[in-house]
Amino acid sequence: GLIRVADQRLRAEAARAVEAALDLVAEVQEAYLTAQSLDALLEELLAQRTIVERVLDLSQRRLTVAEGAFVEVTSAEQRQVEIETEISERILE
């Protein structure tokens, strides 16, 4: 009677506690993977920024010696702004 009911209640509570713990573990794993992905994306953006800085420098030099076009410089500047915006957004996440 009463012992059986108490045992069933205890088992039900234990099952809910285990379920809550498993849910928490899943949430932590998801947060960790998201953070890892964001870190990898940020590293890629930083590498792209370095490349764009080099392209911008080269484009400006070419323009200075009349071998390049102004559009090369403005395109590189535009990409630089885009990358800086993406980097800022990733840092804020």
ABEGO torsion letter per residue (X at the ends): XAAAAAAAAAAAAAAAAAAAAAAAAAAAAAAAAAAAAAAAAAAAAAAAAAAAAAAAAAAAAAAAAGABBAAAAAAAAAAAAAAAAAAAAAAAX
